[in-house]
Amino acid sequence: MKIEFCGAATSVTGSCHLITTEKHKVLLDCGQFQGGKAMDALNYEEFPFNPADIDYVVLSHAHVDHCGRLPLLVKRGFRGRIYCTDATADLLSVMLKDCGYIHEKEAEWKNRKAERAGKAKTEPLYTVNDAVETLNYVTPVLYDQLVELNEEMRIVFNDAGHILGSAIIELWVEEEDNVSKIVFSGDLGMMDRPILRNPTLIKKADYVIMETTYGNRLHEKNSTSINQLIDIVLKTTRRGGTVVIPSFAVGRTQELIYQFNRFYEDNSEYKAELDKLFVYIDSPMATTATEVFKRNAQVFDEETKAYIMKGDNPLDFKNLKFTRTSEESRMLNLDPSPKIIISASGMCEAGRIRHHLKHNLWNPKSSIVFVGYQAEGTLGRLIVEGAKDVMLFGEEVHVNAEIYNLEGFSGHADRDGLLQWLRGFQNKPHDIFLVHGEPDSKHDFADTVKKELGWDCTVIEGISEFELAKETVMTMQEVAADVASKEQILSVRDRIADIHDDLEKILYNAQLAVGDRISPERMVEINNIVLELEKSALNLGSAVTEEDRSGETAV
């Protein structure tokens, strides 16, 4: 068995890793490179493999740097299945179509310039139609379900706590009666963050592929960043300025909505001030993504589920406004009244955020607040690092606005969070491969792991291939037992009780399982039933909340 690192090998974007066995080829992620012209050019290069040879793609989550080249993969010949969580599948429909639209518009703009210069036209990386075609190959599954790819391979998606639907992937591969287990971290989230659950700790692995976005940095506490954000909002709007927040449409925007919801509800002393202050979500994709969040309440943390079940939608409040049309977006910059604008893209490379920066960067009354990672080569990175002048739509804009970078809102685990996740393994994996980080971040984290755990890590520094030694961890028959641990069995029993009081038969079977009188395979079946029931129950609660809210509005 071999693993080839085809992306996220020298930076944090373009996640793509190829697992090759004697019979099958599995791709972990197929992401887009981001970060200026040099990185963007990588997207147009040939894949270091034949897309038609890939049997399956196993996708960790729906951020563009992990899923953004899937339509290109299909365009160039892939015809296998794309496995991901059901929430990720919902988001893919939004993300990929939006990417296709952006690529088409960029190609149109370049071709207008090329025509005037007498140069050859260029094709878009892919189109909206390519994105729609890609969705036909998507196979959604639920967290914790044991899925058989083929006779030699099984996968399980575990919650990564990064964005809605994000997953840590467990992949079991059988070759010549040897079963090896590969764990791919995807992007790991922060502990104890709103809406989403904590990243799942995995106990066993032969090989770990691990992200290191913040492998050498510590975030300030989330609560500190929230307080700072509120202070910035009050200070800026009181002097008549606008707060502009470049934000990733999926994940960060929804957390900001949640936090502003709590602020508006819990601070009656500012009521007169807040009644006149509106929060605008100026991104069609973020608007649609928020609707997807509302339909996937089954993956929320317990606190957020409790809000929903008591009739409080944490992703909606009176002063929240969604702008879909270009005209509505333009009007925000013509209106001089103080406001909060949350807009994509999060790294300021495309989208409506660039218009809002053009109208606010020069204004000393305004504030620009960054709440996520800014890759090298992006406009966001330039502004965060103190650029005095930037180019927007061919015009030089001087930076007079106050610039803030609140890392406590980051959706990525910091160094200690990554180390905490790695400590979850009961024994040292045979190999730990560090990816998805800038060089210093990966090397520094490898040094930290060696110092704290005594484990050696392999730092990936470019497209490279490794032969994986055969490991005999368990037979394929024992994989189900590995998934259906006693902790999970107890969790299943408790979740059934929470979902519905009269499911005595399933409860009885779950009780038998605790007593070790049921096969692991049957336990997996029961778990899958519970997951489906849990999703239905939470989404019903969310739907009732929306119906109640609509009724109130009508009255």
C-alpha positions as CSV (number, residue, x, y, z in Angstrom):
1,M,0.0,0.0,0.0
2,K,1.3,3.5,-0.9
3,I,0.3,7.0,0.0
4,E,1.1,9.9,-2.3
5,F,0.7,13.5,-1.0
6,C,-0.6,15.5,-4.0
7,G,-1.7,18.8,-2.3
8,A,-1.5,20.7,1.0
9,A,2.1,19.5,1.0
10,T,3.8,22.9,1.0
11,S,1.0,25.2,2.3
12,V,-2.5,25.0,3.8
13,T,-4.5,24.7,0.6
14,G,-5.1,22.1,-2.1
15,S,-5.7,19.1,0.2
16,C,-5.3,15.9,-1.8
17,H,-3.8,12.5,-0.7
18,L,-3.9,9.3,-2.8
19,I,-4.0,5.8,-1.2
20,T,-3.1,3.1,-3.6
21,T,-3.5,-0.7,-2.9
22,E,-3.1,-3.7,-5.2
23,K,-6.7,-3.3,-6.3
24,H,-8.0,0.2,-5.5
25,K,-7.1,3.9,-5.5
26,V,-8.8,6.1,-2.9
27,L,-8.4,9.9,-2.9
28,L,-8.7,11.8,0.4
29,D,-10.0,15.2,-0.5
30,C,-9.5,17.1,-3.8
31,G,-9.1,20.7,-2.8
32,Q,-8.4,23.9,-4.7
33,F,-5.1,25.8,-4.2
34,Q,-5.6,29.4,-2.9
35,G,-3.2,32.3,-2.2
36,G,-2.3,34.5,-5.2
37,K,-1.5,33.9,-8.9
38,A,1.3,31.3,-8.3
39,M,-1.0,29.1,-6.2
40,D,-3.9,29.6,-8.5
41,A,-1.8,28.4,-11.4
42,L,-1.4,25.0,-9.7
43,N,-5.1,24.4,-10.1
44,Y,-4.7,24.2,-13.9
45,E,-1.9,21.7,-13.8
46,E,-2.5,18.0,-14.5
47,F,-3.2,15.8,-11.5
48,P,-0.2,13.5,-10.6
49,F,-2.5,10.6,-11.3
50,N,-5.2,9.6,-13.9
51,P,-8.6,10.8,-12.5
52,A,-10.2,7.9,-14.4
53,D,-8.2,5.4,-12.3
54,I,-9.6,6.7,-8.9
55,D,-12.3,4.4,-7.5
56,Y,-13.5,6.6,-4.6
57,V,-13.0,10.1,-3.1
58,V,-13.4,10.3,0.6
59,L,-14.1,13.9,1.5
60,S,-13.3,15.4,4.9
61,H,-15.4,18.6,4.5
62,A,-16.8,21.3,2.2
63,H,-14.3,24.1,2.4
64,V,-12.9,25.0,-1.0
65,D,-9.3,24.0,-0.2
66,H,-10.6,20.5,0.4
67,C,-13.4,20.0,-2.2
68,G,-12.8,22.8,-4.8
69,R,-11.2,20.6,-7.5
70,L,-13.8,17.8,-7.4
71,P,-15.6,19.2,-10.6
72,L,-12.2,19.3,-12.3
73,L,-11.6,15.7,-11.3
74,V,-14.9,14.7,-12.9
75,K,-14.2,16.9,-15.9
76,R,-11.0,15.0,-16.5
77,G,-12.5,11.5,-16.2
78,F,-13.4,10.5,-12.6
79,R,-16.5,8.3,-12.4
80,G,-16.4,6.8,-9.0
81,R,-18.2,7.6,-5.8
82,I,-17.6,10.6,-3.6
83,Y,-18.2,9.7,0.1
84,C,-18.9,12.4,2.7
85,T,-21.2,13.2,5.6
86,D,-24.8,14.1,4.8
87,A,-24.2,17.7,6.0
88,T,-21.1,18.0,3.8
89,A,-23.2,16.8,0.8
90,D,-25.7,19.5,1.4
91,L,-23.0,22.2,1.6
92,L,-21.2,20.8,-1.5
93,S,-24.3,21.7,-3.6
94,V,-23.8,25.3,-2.5
95,M,-20.0,25.5,-2.6
96,L,-19.2,23.8,-5.9
97,K,-21.9,25.7,-7.9
98,D,-20.6,28.9,-6.5
99,C,-17.0,28.0,-7.4
100,G,-18.1,27.1,-10.9
101,Y,-19.8,30.5,-11.3
102,I,-16.7,32.3,-10.0
103,H,-14.5,30.4,-12.5
104,E,-16.8,31.3,-15.4
105,K,-16.9,35.0,-14.5
106,E,-13.1,35.1,-14.0
107,A,-12.6,33.5,-17.4
108,E,-15.0,36.0,-19.0
109,W,-13.1,38.9,-17.5
110,K,-9.7,37.5,-18.6
111,N,-11.0,36.8,-22.1
112,R,-12.3,40.4,-22.5
113,K,-8.8,41.6,-21.7
114,A,-7.2,38.9,-24.0
115,E,-9.5,39.9,-26.9
116,R,-8.4,43.6,-26.6
117,A,-4.8,42.5,-26.5
118,G,-5.2,40.1,-29.4
119,K,-4.3,37.1,-27.2
120,A,-5.9,33.6,-27.1
121,K,-8.9,33.0,-24.9
122,T,-8.7,30.8,-21.8
123,E,-11.2,28.2,-20.5
124,P,-12.6,28.4,-17.0
125,L,-11.2,25.8,-14.6
126,Y,-14.7,24.3,-14.6
127,T,-18.2,25.6,-15.0
128,V,-21.5,25.5,-13.0
129,N,-22.6,22.6,-15.2
130,D,-19.4,20.7,-14.3
131,A,-20.3,21.3,-10.6
132,V,-23.8,20.0,-11.1
133,E,-22.5,16.9,-12.8
134,T,-20.1,16.3,-9.9
135,L,-23.0,16.2,-7.4
136,N,-24.3,13.0,-9.2
137,Y,-21.4,11.1,-7.8
138,V,-21.8,12.2,-4.2
139,T,-22.9,9.5,-1.6
140,P,-23.8,11.0,1.8
141,V,-23.5,9.0,5.0
142,L,-23.9,9.8,8.7
143,Y,-21.3,10.3,11.3
144,D,-20.2,7.0,13.1
145,Q,-21.7,4.7,10.4
146,L,-19.4,1.9,9.3
147,V,-19.4,2.0,5.5
148,E,-18.1,-0.7,3.2
149,L,-16.4,0.7,0.1
150,N,-15.5,-2.8,-1.1
151,E,-14.5,-6.2,0.3
152,E,-11.1,-4.8,1.4
153,M,-12.0,-1.3,2.7
154,R,-14.2,0.2,5.4
155,I,-14.6,3.8,6.4
156,V,-16.1,5.8,9.3
157,F,-16.6,9.5,9.5
158,N,-16.1,11.1,13.0
159,D,-16.9,14.6,13.9
160,A,-14.0,17.0,13.5
161,G,-15.7,20.0,15.0
162,H,-14.3,22.3,12.3
163,I,-17.4,23.2,10.2
164,L,-20.8,21.7,9.7
165,G,-20.2,18.1,8.5
166,S,-16.5,18.2,8.9
167,A,-15.0,14.7,9.5
168,I,-12.0,12.8,10.8
169,I,-11.8,9.8,8.6
170,E,-10.9,6.3,9.7
171,L,-10.0,4.0,6.8
172,W,-9.4,0.2,7.3
173,V,-7.6,-1.5,4.4
174,E,-7.1,-5.3,4.1
175,E,-4.3,-6.7,2.0
176,E,-3.2,-10.3,2.1
177,D,-5.0,-10.9,5.5
178,N,-3.3,-7.8,7.0
179,V,-5.5,-4.9,8.1
180,S,-4.0,-1.5,8.3
181,K,-5.8,1.5,9.7
182,I,-5.3,5.0,8.3
183,V,-6.7,8.1,10.2
184,F,-7.0,11.4,8.3
185,S,-7.6,14.3,10.6
186,G,-9.1,16.6,7.9
187,D,-9.2,20.0,9.6
188,L,-9.5,19.8,13.3
189,G,-11.7,22.3,15.2
190,M,-11.4,24.0,18.5
191,M,-12.7,22.5,21.7
192,D,-15.8,24.0,23.4
193,R,-16.9,26.1,20.5
194,P,-20.6,27.1,19.9
195,I,-22.9,25.1,17.6
196,L,-20.5,22.2,16.8
197,R,-19.3,19.3,18.9
198,N,-15.7,18.8,20.0
199,P,-13.3,16.9,17.7
200,T,-13.5,13.2,18.2
201,L,-10.5,11.5,19.8
202,I,-9.4,8.4,18.0
203,K,-7.7,5.6,20.0
204,K,-6.0,3.4,17.4
205,A,-4.2,4.0,14.1
206,D,-1.3,2.6,12.1
207,Y,-0.9,5.8,10.0
208,V,-2.0,9.3,10.8
209,I,-2.3,12.1,8.2
210,M,-2.6,15.3,10.3
211,E,-3.2,19.0,9.6
212,T,-0.9,21.6,11.1
213,T,-2.4,24.9,10.1
214,Y,-1.6,26.4,13.5
215,G,1.1,24.0,14.6
216,N,3.3,26.7,16.1
217,R,0.7,29.2,17.4
218,L,-1.7,29.5,20.3
219,H,-5.1,31.2,19.9
220,E,-6.4,33.6,22.4
221,K,-9.5,32.4,24.2
222,N,-12.7,32.5,22.2
223,S,-14.4,34.4,25.0
224,T,-11.6,37.1,24.8
225,S,-12.2,37.5,21.0
226,I,-15.9,37.7,21.5
227,N,-15.5,40.5,24.0
228,Q,-13.0,42.2,21.8
229,L,-15.4,42.0,18.8
230,I,-18.2,43.6,20.8
231,D,-15.9,46.4,22.0
232,I,-14.8,47.0,18.4
233,V,-18.4,47.1,17.2
234,L,-19.5,49.5,19.9
235,K,-16.5,51.8,19.4
236,T,-16.7,51.8,15.6
237,T,-20.5,52.4,15.3
238,R,-20.5,55.1,18.0
239,R,-18.1,57.1,15.9
240,G,-20.3,56.6,12.8
241,G,-18.3,53.9,11.2
242,T,-19.0,50.5,9.6
243,V,-17.6,47.2,10.9
244,V,-16.6,45.0,7.9
245,I,-15.8,41.3,8.7
246,P,-14.3,39.2,5.9
247,S,-15.6,35.7,6.8
248,F,-15.7,32.2,5.3
249,A,-19.3,31.6,4.1
250,V,-19.4,28.2,5.7
251,G,-18.6,27.9,9.4
252,R,-17.3,31.2,10.5
253,T,-20.3,33.2,9.4
254,Q,-22.7,30.9,11.3
255,E,-20.6,31.2,14.4
256,L,-20.6,35.0,14.1
257,I,-24.4,34.9,13.7
258,Y,-24.7,32.8,16.9
259,Q,-22.5,35.2,18.9
260,F,-24.3,38.3,17.7
261,N,-27.6,36.6,18.5
262,R,-26.4,36.0,22.1
263,F,-25.1,39.6,22.3
264,Y,-28.4,41.1,21.2
265,E,-30.4,38.9,23.5
266,D,-28.2,39.2,26.6
267,N,-27.3,42.9,26.7
268,S,-30.5,44.9,27.6
269,E,-28.3,47.8,28.7
270,Y,-27.5,48.5,25.1
271,K,-31.0,48.0,23.9
272,A,-31.6,51.5,22.5
273,E,-28.3,51.4,20.7
274,L,-28.7,47.9,19.3
275,D,-32.2,48.4,18.1
276,K,-30.8,50.7,15.4
277,L,-27.8,48.5,14.6
278,F,-28.2,45.9,11.9
279,V,-26.0,42.9,11.0
280,Y,-25.9,42.2,7.3
281,I,-24.9,38.8,5.8
282,D,-23.8,40.0,2.4
283,S,-23.0,36.7,0.6
284,P,-25.5,34.6,-1.3
285,M,-23.5,31.5,-0.5
286,A,-23.3,32.3,3.2
287,T,-27.1,32.9,3.2
288,T,-27.7,29.5,1.6
289,A,-25.1,27.8,3.8
290,T,-26.9,29.2,6.9
291,E,-30.1,27.6,5.6
292,V,-28.2,24.3,5.3
293,F,-27.0,24.6,8.9
294,K,-30.6,25.0,10.0
295,R,-31.5,21.7,8.2
296,N,-28.7,19.7,9.9
297,A,-29.3,20.3,13.6
298,Q,-28.5,16.6,14.3
299,V,-24.8,17.4,14.3
300,F,-25.0,20.4,16.6
301,D,-23.6,20.3,20.2
302,E,-26.0,19.7,23.1
303,E,-26.3,23.4,24.0
304,T,-27.4,24.4,20.5
305,K,-29.8,21.5,20.3
306,A,-31.3,22.6,23.6
307,Y,-31.9,26.1,22.2
308,I,-33.6,24.6,19.1
309,M,-35.9,22.2,21.1
310,K,-37.1,25.1,23.3
311,G,-38.0,27.1,20.2
312,D,-35.0,29.5,20.0
313,N,-33.2,29.5,16.6
314,P,-29.6,30.4,17.4
315,L,-29.0,31.4,13.8
316,D,-31.6,34.1,13.6
317,F,-32.5,37.3,15.4
318,K,-34.5,40.5,14.8
319,N,-31.6,42.7,13.6
320,L,-30.1,40.1,11.2
321,K,-30.5,40.8,7.5
322,F,-29.5,38.7,4.5
323,T,-28.8,40.4,1.2
324,R,-28.9,38.3,-1.9
325,T,-29.0,40.6,-4.9
326,S,-26.1,42.8,-6.2
327,E,-28.3,45.8,-5.8
328,E,-28.9,45.1,-2.1
329,S,-25.2,44.7,-1.7
330,R,-24.4,48.1,-3.4
331,M,-27.0,49.9,-1.3
332,L,-25.0,48.9,1.9
333,N,-22.1,51.1,0.8
334,L,-24.4,54.0,-0.2
335,D,-26.1,54.0,3.2
336,P,-23.9,56.1,5.6
337,S,-25.5,54.7,8.8
338,P,-23.3,52.5,11.1
339,K,-23.7,48.8,10.5
340,I,-22.0,45.4,10.6
341,I,-21.3,43.8,7.3
342,I,-20.2,40.1,7.2
343,S,-19.1,39.1,3.7
344,A,-17.2,36.5,1.8
345,S,-14.6,35.6,0.8
346,G,-12.8,35.1,4.1
347,M,-9.3,35.8,2.6
348,C,-10.6,38.8,0.5
349,E,-9.6,37.1,-2.8
350,A,-13.0,37.3,-4.5
351,G,-16.6,38.2,-3.9
352,R,-18.5,41.1,-2.5
353,I,-16.0,41.7,0.4
354,R,-13.7,43.4,-2.0
355,H,-16.3,46.1,-2.8
356,H,-16.8,46.6,1.0
357,L,-13.1,47.0,1.5
358,K,-12.9,49.5,-1.3
359,H,-15.6,51.6,0.4
360,N,-14.3,51.3,3.9
361,L,-10.5,50.7,4.0
362,W,-9.8,54.4,3.4
363,N,-12.3,55.5,6.1
364,P,-10.7,56.1,9.6
365,K,-14.2,55.7,11.2
366,S,-14.5,52.1,9.9
367,S,-13.0,48.9,11.2
368,I,-12.0,45.7,9.3
369,V,-12.1,42.6,11.6
370,F,-10.4,39.4,10.4
371,V,-11.7,36.2,12.1
372,G,-9.9,33.4,10.1
373,Y,-6.7,32.2,8.6
374,Q,-5.2,34.4,5.9
375,A,-3.0,32.3,3.5
376,E,0.2,33.7,2.1
377,G,-0.3,35.7,-1.1
378,T,-3.9,36.8,-0.3
379,L,-5.2,40.3,0.0
380,G,-6.3,39.4,3.6
381,R,-2.8,38.5,4.5
382,L,-1.4,41.8,3.1
383,I,-3.9,43.8,5.2
384,V,-3.3,41.8,8.4
385,E,0.5,42.3,8.0
386,G,0.1,46.0,7.8
387,A,0.0,47.1,4.1
388,K,-0.5,50.8,3.8
389,D,-2.0,50.7,0.3
390,V,-3.7,47.9,-1.6
391,M,-5.1,47.5,-5.1
392,L,-8.8,46.9,-5.5
393,F,-10.5,46.9,-9.0
394,G,-7.5,48.6,-10.5
395,E,-7.6,51.4,-8.0
396,E,-5.0,52.1,-5.2
397,V,-6.8,52.4,-1.8
398,H,-5.0,53.8,1.2
399,V,-5.6,51.9,4.5
400,N,-6.9,54.3,7.1
401,A,-9.5,52.0,8.8
402,E,-8.6,50.2,12.1
403,I,-7.5,46.6,11.4
404,Y,-8.0,43.8,13.8
405,N,-7.2,40.1,13.7
406,L,-9.1,38.0,16.2
407,E,-7.6,34.5,16.2
408,G,-10.0,33.3,18.9
409,F,-12.6,32.8,16.2
410,S,-10.4,30.5,14.2
411,G,-12.0,27.2,13.2
412,H,-8.7,25.4,13.4
413,A,-7.2,23.9,16.5
414,D,-4.1,25.7,17.7
415,R,-0.8,23.9,18.6
416,D,-2.1,22.7,22.0
417,G,-5.4,21.6,20.5
418,L,-3.6,19.6,17.8
419,L,-1.4,18.0,20.5
420,Q,-4.4,17.2,22.7
421,W,-6.0,15.4,19.7
422,L,-2.8,13.4,19.1
423,R,-2.6,12.4,22.8
424,G,-5.9,10.6,22.2
425,F,-4.1,7.7,20.6
426,Q,-3.4,4.9,23.1
427,N,-0.2,3.9,21.3
428,K,2.1,5.6,18.9
429,P,1.0,5.2,15.3
430,H,3.6,3.6,13.0
431,D,3.9,6.9,11.1
432,I,2.5,10.4,11.5
433,F,2.5,12.5,8.4
434,L,2.2,16.3,8.9
435,V,0.4,18.2,6.1
436,H,-1.8,21.3,5.6
437,G,0.6,23.8,7.1
438,E,3.3,26.3,6.1
439,P,6.8,24.9,6.5
440,D,7.7,26.5,9.9
441,S,4.3,25.4,11.3
442,K,4.9,21.8,10.3
443,H,8.5,21.6,11.5
444,D,7.8,23.4,14.8
445,F,4.9,21.0,15.5
446,A,7.0,18.0,14.8
447,D,9.5,19.3,17.3
448,T,6.7,19.8,19.9
449,V,5.4,16.3,19.4
450,K,8.9,14.8,19.8
451,K,9.4,16.9,23.0
452,E,6.0,16.2,24.5
453,L,5.2,12.7,23.4
454,G,8.5,11.3,22.2
455,W,7.0,10.5,18.8
456,D,8.7,11.1,15.5
457,C,6.7,12.8,12.7
458,T,7.3,12.9,9.0
459,V,7.0,16.5,7.6
460,I,5.6,16.5,4.1
461,E,7.4,19.1,2.0
462,G,6.2,18.6,-1.5
463,I,4.5,16.0,-3.7
464,S,5.9,12.8,-2.4
465,E,5.1,9.1,-2.1
466,F,5.6,6.6,0.8
467,E,5.4,2.9,0.9
468,L,3.3,1.8,4.0
469,A,4.6,-1.2,5.8
470,K,2.0,-4.0,6.3
471,E,0.5,-3.9,9.8
472,T,-1.6,-6.6,11.4
473,V,-3.9,-4.8,13.8
474,M,-7.1,-6.8,13.4
475,T,-9.0,-8.9,11.0
476,M,-11.8,-7.3,9.0
477,Q,-14.3,-9.1,11.1
478,E,-12.9,-7.3,14.1
479,V,-13.3,-3.9,12.5
480,A,-17.0,-3.7,13.5
481,A,-15.9,-4.5,17.1
482,D,-13.4,-1.6,16.9
483,V,-16.2,0.7,15.8
484,A,-18.9,-0.6,18.2
485,S,-16.9,0.0,21.4
486,K,-18.6,-0.3,24.8
487,E,-18.5,3.6,25.1
488,Q,-20.4,3.9,21.9
489,I,-22.9,1.2,22.9
490,L,-23.7,3.1,26.1
491,S,-24.0,6.4,24.1
492,V,-26.4,4.7,21.6
493,R,-28.6,3.5,24.5
494,D,-28.7,7.0,26.0
495,R,-29.4,8.7,22.7
496,I,-32.3,6.4,21.9
497,A,-33.8,7.3,25.3
498,D,-33.5,11.0,24.5
499,I,-35.0,10.6,21.0
500,H,-38.2,8.6,21.9
501,D,-39.5,7.0,25.0
502,D,-41.4,4.2,23.4
503,L,-38.6,2.5,21.4
504,E,-38.4,-0.4,23.9
505,K,-37.3,-3.0,21.4
506,I,-34.3,-1.1,20.3
507,L,-33.5,-0.1,23.9
508,Y,-33.7,-3.7,24.9
509,N,-31.3,-4.7,22.1
510,A,-28.9,-1.9,23.2
511,Q,-29.1,-3.2,26.8
512,L,-28.2,-6.7,25.6
513,A,-25.2,-5.2,23.7
514,V,-23.9,-3.7,26.9
515,G,-24.0,-7.2,28.3
516,D,-21.9,-8.4,25.4
517,R,-24.8,-10.6,24.2
518,I,-25.0,-9.0,20.7
519,S,-22.6,-9.2,17.8
520,P,-20.6,-6.1,16.8
521,E,-22.2,-6.3,13.4
522,R,-25.7,-6.0,14.9
523,M,-24.5,-3.2,17.1
524,V,-23.4,-1.3,14.0
525,E,-26.9,-1.8,12.5
526,I,-28.5,-0.5,15.7
527,N,-26.2,2.5,15.7
528,N,-27.1,3.4,12.2
529,I,-30.8,3.3,13.0
530,V,-30.3,5.6,16.0
531,L,-28.3,8.1,13.9
532,E,-31.2,8.3,11.4
533,L,-33.7,8.7,14.2
534,E,-31.6,11.4,15.9
535,K,-31.3,13.4,12.7
536,S,-35.1,13.2,12.1
537,A,-35.9,14.3,15.7
538,L,-33.6,17.3,15.7
539,N,-34.6,18.5,12.2
540,L,-38.3,18.2,13.2
541,G,-37.5,20.4,16.2
542,S,-35.8,22.9,14.0
543,A,-38.7,22.9,11.5
544,V,-41.2,23.5,14.3
545,T,-39.1,26.5,15.5
546,E,-39.2,28.0,12.0
547,E,-42.9,27.4,11.7
548,D,-43.5,29.1,15.1
549,R,-41.4,32.0,14.0
550,S,-43.2,32.4,10.7
551,G,-46.5,32.3,12.6
552,E,-45.4,35.1,14.9
553,T,-44.3,37.2,12.0
554,A,-47.7,36.7,10.2
555,V,-49.5,37.7,13.4
